[in-house]
Amino acid sequence: MKGYTSETIRNVALLGHGGCGKTTFLEAALLATGVINRMGKVEDGNTVSDYDKMEIERGYSINTSVVPVLWKENKINFIDTPGYFDFVGEVNAALRAAEAAVIMVDAGSGIQVGTEAAWKACERYKTPRFIVINKRDKDEFDFYKTFEELKDKFGDKLIPFSWPLSAEIDEELKEAIAMADDELMEKYFNGEDFSEEEIANGLKKGIAEGGIVPVCSSAFQLGAGLEGLLDLLVTYVPTPMMHGAYAGFNDNNEPVERMSVVDAPASAFVFKTIVDPFVGKISIMKVVTGKLNSGDEVYNERAGKPEKLGKLFFLRGKNQTELNYAEAGDIVAVSKLQFTLSGDTLCDKSDIIRYLPLDYPQPSYFIAIEAADKGDEDKMGTGLNKLREEDPSFVVERNTETRQTLLGGQGDIQLGVILAKLKDRFGVTVKTVPQKIAYRETIKGNSDVQGKHKKQSGGAGQYGDVHIRFSPSDQEFEFSEELFGGSVPKNYVPAVEKGLLECMNKGPLAGCKVVNVKAVLYDGSYHDVDSNEVSFKIAASLAFKKGIVEAKPCLLEPIMRLEIHVPDDYMGDVMGDMNKRRGKILGMEPLDDGGQKLLAEAPQAELFDYAIGLRAMTQGRGNFTMRFEKYEEVPTHLAQKIIDAHKAEEEDK
């Protein structure tokens, strides 16, 4: 395939709820342009863009794929995104590489949660957009009914559109065009007609600035509406040169901006990585400035190392077409880059820039995992690290307290796909295990105890004797001494503190870390010959075990702070559910785009499945963030269950 100039390139993200027809549209476009000789079907697993084994097995998109379509001397790089919420990170990355988006709507289903999510993503990135009401061959199809629903939801920017434009454009469209330009507004108020050029320019400006959102209909399964949409896109999607400035930082970490132009040092950012079992790593990048050539040496700003570009190629699904160069604005792929990851910037070393990182949502759903075969633990870690190169939106964490490996993402679909890939590509079977909680133990009362260690054997004996008062503290551990008359020599005091500190790691109730304890060493005795540091360490540990039990010990649990975004219709359900989870609503604030922001606190033990529960309660429209806030006492009836479970576990060992 030849290289295309920046003026002839259009980059368009395909968005919408799962099953709305994005992949089918691409099949129809490839058939119409002679790339394929028959349309594949998602359910048959033979489409160009859903080529991954997991996608074929599951029957829906899980990866972003780039499919160029050549239309009337232009190249439209379609970036096909998954429709399910779990893969929202893929949508965000696609919008970073696109100058416009097409939001597909299923005519029979109307506005779905994926439609709303797509609109919100376009608003966040200020992306010009087109809406296509697809599957108009359905019996229940009513364009104007669906259009009015869309307009009620998303506002007056939506304008019904048919292509080619008729000579007599309707009043609504004329008014929208006038809004884009002061001179046209004056003509409109004076009742003057617009010329064809004024209509075209007004539309381009209105769409580029987001003041006009064209809405048209199609039935891509039947090929209907396809050519009109492609014409519409090459005419009205802003070229890469029309994109606003790209923000970033130079090598002194100072903010800088770059306009997408060819006559400049080369720079590109990687928005997607594919780890292909046969080809290796493929980096898909948007060229922002200059020109990339096969064989060029570029600089990876994050890694601080040069990278040698091999052959450049376009991807169309899994098929690769080599080319010699790619100009500013184009999307191109390179394989086997050594240091480069998703989100990295590649640039000319004479003009270093780091573009803003990719925007991945914070993981809200975690599961604890372990290799089914204990010998595969290292292999599991290696496999997960490789998969993170492909999908940085999930995280792998090791909880040092519970000694569990946690896998975090947006939901069970995403994490299920990761575990399936781990088995398929790396031969590691992983099992999900119950998540453990890092409980704490503390004391609510005071105690005054003696710890005495005396051991006599054939040679030198051991002797240590301490009297310690224990009480609650607002510090994690507080130690002091009030010794008099040399009852315990000063040189043994550090050993007493050390003995207590070591005991703080394992409390008497459920073997948890002990916190908020004050210990005062005030008396004791020693032996001239048999006393030593070890003896006083042991004496301190005996005092600790006795003293904590006598000072009303209790169990503490982690309390999380949540910020929950909820549409008004679901507020009652969400608040009722939070009460069932032993949570407290702390307050609420209205959100700019409708709905409420709930502030709440709840025990971590009640929140492991909250991401799935909230999605079910709000039909996928609610979301939340969560962070650790504090520890609070566990209610007595629950504490006893935790203590009993710990005892049973200890007995099994």
N, C-alpha and C positions, 0 to 999 in steps of 0.2 A: 504494500500500500504506500502511496506517495505521502510525503509530509504535507500538512495543510497549513495555510497561512492563518494568522490570528483572526483576520476579518471573516474567514469562512468557517470558523469553529463555533459551535454552540455547546455548552455543557448544561445538561438538564437532569435534575434528580427526579426520579419517579417515586412518589410517596402515596400512602393510603393504607387502609385497613387490609389485613390478610384476606386474599380471595377476591379483591376488587378488580383484578384483571391487568395488573402491571406487566406480569411476565407474558401474558397472552398478547398484549399490545406489542411487545418487542418481537414476538414470533410473527405477528402480522406484518410489522414493518420490515423484517428481514425477508419475508416471503415477497413482499411488494417490490423490494429493491434487488431481488434475484440472488440473495446470499444463500437462502435455503429453498428447496423445491417443494417442501410441504410443511405445514405448521405442526410443531410439536404441541403436546398437551401436558399441563402440570401433572394431572392424574396418571399419565402414562410415563412420566419421568424422562421425557425426551426433549425438553426445551433447551434452548441455547444458554439462557442465563442461570437456570437452576441445574447445574451440572454436578455439584458436589454429591457424593454418595449419600450423605445424611439428608440432603434436600430431596433427593429422589425417593429415599425410603419414607420420609415423613410427609412429602407432598406439599411443602411450603418453603419459602425462601428463608435461609438463616444467615446468608452472607450477602454483602454488597457485591454486585458484579457490574462491570463496565461493558456496555455493548454499543459500539459506534454504528451509526446508520448513515449512509451516504445518500444525500437528497439534494438534487438540483445544484451540483457543484459545491455543496456544503457538507460538513461532517458534524452530525449531532452526536455527542458523546452522552448516551443515556446511562445514568448511574441508578441501577435498579436496587432498591432497598427492601429489607424484610418488613412485613406489615405488622408483626407481633411486637408488643410493648417491650418484651425482654431484650430486643435487639435495638433499642433506641440509640445506643452508642453508634451503631452503623449509620443511622439516619443523620445524626449530628456530623459525622465525618463526611458523608456524602454532600451535605449542604455547604461545607467548607470548600468543596471543590467545584460547586455548581454556580452558574449565574442566574439560574431560574429553576423553578420546580413545577412539575405537573402533579396535582393531587387528584387521584382517581377515586370516584365514588360509585359504588354498586347501586344501579337504578332501583333494584328491588329492596335493598337494605337501607338506603338513605344515609344519614349521618351516623357513623359508627365511632367508637372510641379512637380507632386509628386515624379517622378523618380529622377529629379534633386535635389529636397529637401532632399530625402533620401540619395543620394550620398554625398551632402554637410554635412549632419548630421554625416555620417560615417567618413568623413574627419576630422570634428571638434573633434570627440571623438577618432580618430585613431582606428576605429573598423575594424577588418578583415571582408571582405564581399564576398558574392557569388551573382551572378546575374542569375535569372531564367527567360527565355523568355517563358511566359506561353500562353496557348490557341493555341498551335501549330496546332490544328485541323482546325483552320480557313482557308478558301480558300486562303486568301492573304498571308499566312505565308511563309516567306522566311528567314530562320535562318541567312544566311550570310549577307543578306541585313540589317537586324535589328542589327546584330552583328557589322557590319562596322559603322552604325550610332552611336551605343553605344561607339565604340572605338574612333570615331572622337570626341565625346563629352567628354569622360572620360579618354582617353589616352591608352598608350600601355600596361598597366598592365593587360588589359582584355585578357584572353586566352580562346579560345573555348574548351569545356571540354565534354567528354562523359564518362560514367561509366558503367562497369569497364574499367580502362585504358587498351588500347591495348598494346601488347608487344612492338610494334614499335610506340613510341610516336613521334609526329611530331616535326619538327625543332623549331617551335615557342615556344612550351612548353619546349623543352629541353633547349633552351636559357634562358627562364624565370627561370627554376630550377637552372641553372648554376649561375645566378645572385644572388641567395640566399646564396651562399657559395663559399669562395675563392678556396677551393680544387676542387670543382666541376667545377668552372670556368676554372681552369688549365686543367682539363681532357677534357672539352669541346673544348678548343682551340687546344688541341693535337689530337682532333678527336676521343677520346676514348668513348666507350659506358658506360652508367651509369648502375649500378646494380639496381635491384628492390628496395632494401633497400635505396639506394642513391636517387632514384626517390621519394620514399615515404617521406624520411626525408627532401629532398630539397623542396618538395611541402608544407609540414607542415610548414617549416620555412618561405618560401616565402609568403604563405597565412597569417600566423600569423603576419608577419611584414608589410603586405599590398602591397608587391611587385608583388604578383600574385592575380588576381581576376578571379576565374573560372566562365565561362558563359556557361550554359547548357539550354536545352529546355524541355518543358513538356506540358501535357494537363491533368491537375489534374481532370477535370470534367469527364474524361474517365479513370482516374487511370494511365495514361501513364507518365512515368518518375518519379513516386513517390518513388519506392524502390531505384532507383539509387541516388536520391537526399538524402534520409535518410542515405544511406550508405556513401555518400560523406561527410555528416555533421558529423556523428560519427567518421569518419576517420580523417577529416581535420580541424574541428572546434577546436580551442585551448581549453583544459580543463580549469576549473576555476583556477587551480594551475599555469597555464601558463600566467595568467593575470598579467600585470605589477603591481607595487606597488600602493595601494590605499592611496591617500593623505588625510590628516585630521589635527586636532589640539587636543592637550591633554588638561587636566584640567587647565593648566597654559596658555592656548592659544598659545602654541608653536607649530610650524609645525612638524608633525610626519608622518610616512608612515607605512603601514601594508601590508605584503604579505598575500595572501589567503592560509592559512595552517590550518590543523585540530588541530595540537599540539600547541595550543595557547589559551589564554582566549577568550571567545565568544564575537563576535561583529557582528552587522547586521545593514543595513540601509533600511528604509522604502521608497520604490519608488512609491507606489500606495496605495490609500485608497478607499475603497468602503463603501458607507453608505447604507446598506441594510435595507429597511423598516421593515423587519421581524427579521433578525439576529442582526441588529445593525451595528456597525462599524467593518469592516474587514481591517486589516493592512497586506499588502503584502510586504515581505522583502527579500532582498538578504543577506544570511549569508556570511560574508566576512572571519571571522576567527573562529576557535574553533567549538563548537557544541552546538546547542540549544536543550533543552529537554522540553517536556511538564511539566508545573509546576515550571519551573525555575523562579527565581527572577532576573530581569535585571535592568539596570539603564538607564533612559532616560536623556541624557546629556543636551539637551536643556531645558527640564522642571525642571531638577535638582531633579527628584523624581524616586523612584523605581517603576517598573511595574511587576506584577505577570503574567507570561504567562499561559494561559489556555491550552486547547488542541491545538496542532499544526496540521495543515492539508494542503494538496495540494488542490488547486482549479483547476478544469477542467471546464471552463465556470462557471456555477453557482453551479456545483456539488462539494461537499467536500469529501475528503478521508483522514481520520485521520491517524496520524503516531506518533510515540513516540519521534523521534529526527530528526534533520536536520543538516547535516555536512556543513563545509565551502564550498562555491560554489553553494549551493542549493538555490532554491526559495521556500519560505514557507509562509503560511498565519496564522494569529492569530486573533481571534475576541475579541471585547469588551475591548481593552486596554484603560485605563482611560485618559491618557494625550498625547498619541502618535499621531503625525500628519505626513503627507507625508514629506519626507526630513529629518526626525529625525533619530538619531543613537541610537540603543540600545546596551549596552555593559556590561561587567563585571565591577563591581564597583572597583575592584582591578587594573583595567587597562583601565582608562577612555579615550575614543576617540570620536571626533565629525568628521564624514566624511564630505566632501565638500557638500554644499547644492545642491538641484536639480536646474537645469537650466531652468527657465521659461522665455519666451520672454516678453518684456515689452508690456503691452496692447497698442494697437494702434487705437482701435475703442471703442467709448463710447456712451452710450445712457442714457437719463434721464428717470427714472422710478418712479412710485408711485403706491401704492396699489389701486385697483379699489374701494375697500371699505375702507374708511378712518380708520375704526376700526381695519384693518388688518396690519397697519404699523409695529407694534412690531413683529407680526407673520412673516411679510415679512423679517425683519432684522434677526430674529432667523433662518428662513429657508435658507437665503443666507449664513449665517455663517456656517450652517451644510453642505451646498453644497460646500463651500470653503474647507472643510476638504477633500472632494472627489476630487476637482479640484482646486488646489491653483493657477492655471494659470489665473484665472479671479480676478478682484478686485472690491470692493464696496467702494465708496468714498462719503462722505457727503460734498458738497460745502457750506461752512458756509455763503458765501455772497449771493448766489442765492437761498439757502435753498433747493437745489435739491439733490436727491440721484442719483449717477452716477454708472452705471455698465460698466466695461471696460474689453475687451478681444481682441481676434485676428480678430473677424469678426462677421457678422450677424448670421451665422450658429451656432457658439458656444453660443452666447448670447440668440438666440432663444431656444436652447436646455436647457439652464439654466432656462429660464422663464417657459418652458414647465414642467420641473422637479419641479419647485416651486409650480405650480398648481397641478401637479399629486401627489406629496408626502406630501405637506403641506397645500393643499387646498387654496392657496393664488393666486387670479387672479391679475396680474400686468398689468398696461397699460404704454405704452411709451408716453412720452410728449416731446414737443420741448425743446431742451436744451437752457438754458438762458446763457447769457454772462455777466461776471463781468466787465461791462464798468466802466470807471472813468470819473470824470469831473474835469476841471482845468480852469485857466484863462490865457488869452494871453495879457491883458492890465492892466492898473492901475485904481484905484478908491479911492475916499476920501469921506467917508460918516459919517453921524451921526446916532446913534441909541439911541432913547430916550424912556424910559418906565416910565410912570407916571400914578398912579392909586390911586384915593382917595375914601375911603369908610368911614363908620361910625367911625371906630377906627383909628389905625395907617395906614398910606398910604404906597405906594411903589414908590421909585424914583431912577432911574439910568440913567445916560447920558454919552455916550462915543463918541469920534471922532476917527475913525480908518482908516488908509491907507492900502489898499490891493494891492499886486503886485505879479508877478510870482516868484517862488523860485525853486532851484534845490533840496531842502529838501522836505519831504512829508508835514511838517507843521512847520512854523517858526514864533515865536511870540516874540515881544519885546515891551518895553514901553519907551516913551520919554516925560514923564509927567514933568511939572514944576509948581511951585507955589501951590501945593496941590490941583489941580483941581479935581483929583480923589485920595482919600486916598489909600496909598500903600496896605492896608489890603483888598481892593476890587479887586486888579489886578489879583490875582489867579482865582477869580470868572469870570472875563472877559475872561481869557484864557480857563477856563473850558467851558464856554458858547459857545465859538468859536469851540472848539474841538468837542463838542457834535453835532454841526451843520455840521461838516465835513463828517458825516456819510451819509448825504442825500443832494445831490446837487439840484439846482433849475431846471435843464434841464430835467433829467430823473430819479431823485431820487437816483443817484449813489454816491458812495463815492467820496469826493473831495480830490484832492492831489495837491502838489507843489504850496502851497499858503503861502505868507508871510503877516503877519498882524502886524501893528505897532499902538499901542494905544498911542496917543499923546496929547489928551485933553479930557475934559468932565466936568461934574459938579455933585454935590451931595447935599443931604439935611440932615441936622443934625439929624432929627428925622426919616424921612421916608426911608432913604437909608439903604440898607442891601445887603448881598451877592446875594440873589435871584434876586433882582431888577437889579443888574449889569449883572448877567447872562442873564437875559431876554433882557436887552439893547444890549448886545454883539450879541445875536442871531438875533435881528432886524437889527443891522449893517451888520452882515454877509449876510443875505438874500438880502439886498439892494446892498451891496458892490460887491458881486460876480456877480450879474446880470449886474452891471455897468462896470465890468472889462473884457468885451468880453469873456464870458464863452464858453467853447467848450467841446466836448465829445471825450474821448480817448478809444481806443479798444486794447485788448491784441494781441500782435504779437508773433507768434510762430517761433522757429527756427527748421528747418527740415533737417535731413540727409537721403537722399533717395538713395537706391541702385537699379540701373536700368540696365538691359541688353542693349547693344548698339542699338539693333534693335528698341527699344521703346523710345529712347531719345527724338526724335522730338515731339512725342505725349505728353510725360510727361512734357517737358518744355512748350509746348503750353498750356497745361492744367493749369500749375502753373500761367501763365500770366492771364488766365481767372479768376483765384481765387484771383486776385489782389496781386499775389506773386512776389518776386524778386529772381532770381538765383544769388547767391553770388559767386559761383565758382564750379569747378568740379575736381575730381581726379580719375585716373584709379584704378580699383580694381584688386587684385591679381588673382581672379578667372574669370576675364573678366567682361565687363560692366563698369559702372561709378558710382562714389559716387557724387551725387549732393548736394550742400549746398544751402539752400533756406530759405527765410522768407516769411510768409504770415499771414494774419489776422485769428485769431481763428474762426471767424464767417464763414469763407469759407472752413473750414477743417473738419467739423463734419463727413462728409461722405468720407473723403479722403482715408481711408483704403479700402473701397469698390471700389472707383474710380480707385485707383492705381492698384488694383488687376485686374480689368476689362481691363485697358489699356495695362497691361503687361502680360495678360493671367496667372496671379498668380505668375509671376516671380519677380516682384518688391516688395521691403519692405522698411520700413522707421521707424525712431524714431523721436520723437518730444518733445520739451520742451519750456516752456515759456521764452521769451527773453526780451520783453519791452512793453511799451505802446506807441501808436502813435495816432495822431488825426484822427478821422473818417471823410471821405470825406463828404462835406456839404449835398449833396443830400441824402446820407444814414443816416446821423445824424438826419435829420428832420423826417425820417420815424420812427427812434427809439424813438425820443421825442414824436411824435404823438401817437405811440403805448402805451407809458407809460401814457400819459394823458388819453387815452381811458380806460386803465386798472384802473386808479385811479377813473374815473367817474363811472365805473361799481361797485366799492366797496360799 
